[in-house]
């Protein structure tokens, strides 16, 4: 019965590589800080494992066999792979990367936030690709983060999923939007008005979860009169311009459209807490340098928009009702 061959390990790979590059037992021993007998014993073991002499005597010293020359290439690649496994790179070069970044976000981020992220990527990572996945009620964003279909998800939740990593982006004040033709556009809305008026609301983008607005109202024992829902946030201001509906949203979103369209922004009669925006990611990418870089860029964009978004300024939009 043939005895099974000994398995090669990382130490023997390093000895093999050094022997073949130095072509000398004594020089290999010196370079590896080992005794000559130890290196000679390792060479014997390597010969048994590979079934080849690896090094043979020539006129001016040791020379590699044909098989030895082949093994040098394998050893070089194997040692490089071990180095990458044991000492992963913490550096990321955005200017040269061709990586595809995958971002999940509801379409209420379309107005300014996503274009700003696109601008940053084109400037700092010009060869990178960006794929934005719309988040809706039927999309399993947590599963997509886990299996690698998405790198980061942006949104706001009353309670973010506890199994995911999270960082807060910024808070936004809740206000009401009305068409300029609305009878209360220049008067404001009382609590009685708010509960009686017909409301426009977005369709939920997370299955079986209430929106931020309706979740808070339910906690207060209140309920608004939702007369119409829309799947796309871009339609909201145009519907308000032609109806008597009211839309509860964040100040930045509302002010963005009020600058360009006949839309009025009025205070909410209910003391909603600020809408809090997060980015979420899975443990699998927590330490990945390229995804860490993306998360930092997203956070920087959010900080810049938040700084520009104080009431009364020409603030860009970022909001989720």
Residue pairs with C-beta under 8 A, 6 or more apart in sequence:
5 48
5 49
6 45
6 48
6 49
7 49
8 16
8 46
8 49
10 79
10 82
11 42
12 42
12 45
12 46
12 49
13 75
13 78
13 79
13 82
14 32
14 79
15 28
15 32
15 34
15 39
15 42
15 43
15 46
16 46
16 54
16 71
16 72
16 75
17 72
17 75
17 76
17 79
18 28
18 31
18 32
19 25
19 28
19 39
19 43
19 46
19 54
19 55
20 54
20 55
20 64
20 68
20 69
20 71
20 72
20 75
21 72
22 28
22 31
23 55
23 61
23 62
23 63
23 64
24 61
24 62
25 36
25 39
25 40
25 43
25 62
26 36
28 34
28 39
29 35
29 36
29 38
29 39
32 39
43 54
43 55
46 54
47 53
47 54
50 67
50 71
52 65
52 67
52 68
52 71
53 65
53 68
54 64
54 65
54 67
54 68
54 71
55 62
55 63
55 64
55 65
55 68
56 62
56 63
56 65
57 63
64 72
89 289
90 289
91 289
92 289
92 290
92 292
92 293
94 124
94 125
94 128
94 293
95 124
95 125
95 126
95 127
96 127
97 125
97 127
97 128
97 290
98 127
98 128
98 129
99 125
99 128
99 129
99 290
100 128
100 129
100 130
100 131
101 121
101 128
101 129
101 130
101 131
101 151
101 152
101 290
101 291
101 294
102 131
102 133
102 149
102 150
102 151
102 152
103 114
103 117
103 130
103 131
103 132
103 133
103 150
103 151
103 152
103 153
103 154
103 294
104 132
104 133
104 134
104 135
104 139
104 141
104 144
104 145
104 150
104 152
104 153
104 154
105 113
105 114
105 132
105 133
105 134
105 135
105 153
105 154
105 155
106 134
106 135
106 136
106 155
106 205
106 233
106 320
107 134
107 232
107 233
107 234
108 202
108 233
108 253
108 319
108 320
108 321
109 154
109 318
109 320
110 233
110 234
111 233
111 234
111 253
111 256
111 257
111 316
111 317
111 318
112 256
112 305
112 316
112 317
112 318
113 154
113 301
113 302
113 305
113 316
113 317
113 318
114 132
116 301
116 304
116 305
116 316
117 130
117 297
117 298
117 301
118 130
120 297
120 300
120 301
121 128
121 130
121 297
124 297
133 139
133 144
133 149
133 150
135 141
135 153
135 155
135 205
135 206
136 203
136 205
136 231
137 203
137 204
137 205
137 206
137 207
138 207
141 150
141 153
141 206
141 280
142 161
142 163
142 164
143 149
144 150
144 153
145 151
145 152
145 153
145 164
145 280
145 281
145 282
145 284
145 285
146 282
146 284
148 284
148 285
151 281
151 285
151 291
151 294
152 279
152 280
152 281
152 291
152 294
152 295
152 298
153 279
153 280
153 281
154 169
154 277
154 278
154 279
154 280
154 298
155 205
155 206
155 277
155 278
155 280
155 320
156 212
156 275
156 276
156 277
156 278
156 320
157 206
157 209
157 212
157 278
158 209
158 210
158 212
158 215
158 216
160 166
160 278
160 280
161 280
164 280
164 281
164 282
165 280
165 281
165 282
165 283
165 286
166 278
166 279
166 280
167 278
167 279
167 295
167 299
168 276
168 277
168 278
169 277
169 278
169 279
169 298
169 299
169 302
169 306
170 276
170 277
170 302
170 303
170 305
170 306
170 318
171 274
171 275
171 276
171 277
171 306
172 250
172 251
172 252
172 253
172 274
172 275
172 277
172 309
172 318
172 319
173 250
173 251
173 274
173 275
173 311
174 213
174 248
174 249
174 250
174 251
174 268
174 270
174 272
174 273
174 274
174 275
175 248
175 249
175 250
175 251
175 254
175 265
175 266
175 267
175 268
176 189
176 194
176 246
176 247
176 248
176 249
176 254
176 265
176 266
176 267
176 268
177 236
177 237
177 240
177 246
177 247
177 248
177 249
177 254
177 257
177 258
177 263
177 264
177 265
178 184
178 185
178 189
178 240
178 246
178 247
178 263
178 264
178 266
179 185
179 240
179 241
179 242
179 243
179 244
179 245
179 262
179 263
179 264
180 241
180 262
180 263
180 264
181 241
181 262
182 240
182 244
182 246
182 264
183 244
184 193
184 197
184 266
185 264
185 266
186 264
188 266
188 267
188 269
189 197
189 246
189 266
189 267
189 268
189 269
190 269
191 269
191 270
193 269
194 224
194 246
194 268
194 269
194 270
195 222
195 223
195 224
195 225
196 225
197 225
197 244
197 245
197 246
198 225
198 226
198 227
198 228
198 243
198 244
198 245
198 246
199 224
199 225
199 226
199 227
199 228
199 245
199 246
199 247
199 248
200 226
200 227
200 228
200 229
200 230
200 236
200 239
200 240
200 243
200 245
200 246
200 247
201 211
201 213
201 214
201 224
201 226
201 228
201 229
201 230
201 247
201 248
201 321
202 211
202 229
202 230
202 231
202 233
202 236
202 321
203 229
203 230
203 231
204 210
204 211
209 215
210 218
211 321
212 275
212 320
212 321
213 224
213 248
213 272
213 321
214 223
214 224
216 270
216 272
216 273
217 223
217 224
217 270
220 270
222 270
224 248
227 245
228 239
228 243
228 245
230 236
230 239
233 253
236 247
236 249
236 257
237 257
237 261
237 263
238 261
239 245
240 246
240 247
240 263
241 261
241 262
241 263
247 321
248 268
248 272
248 321
249 319
249 321
250 275
250 318
250 319
250 320
250 321
251 265
251 309
251 311
251 315
251 319
252 305
252 309
252 315
252 316
252 317
252 318
252 319
253 317
253 318
253 319
254 263
254 265
254 319
255 265
255 309
255 311
255 314
255 315
255 317
256 315
256 316
256 317
257 263
257 317
258 264
258 265
259 314
275 319
275 320
275 321
277 302
277 318
277 320
279 295
279 298
279 299
281 291
281 295
285 291
302 318
305 315
305 316
305 318
308 314
308 315
308 316
309 315
309 316
309 318
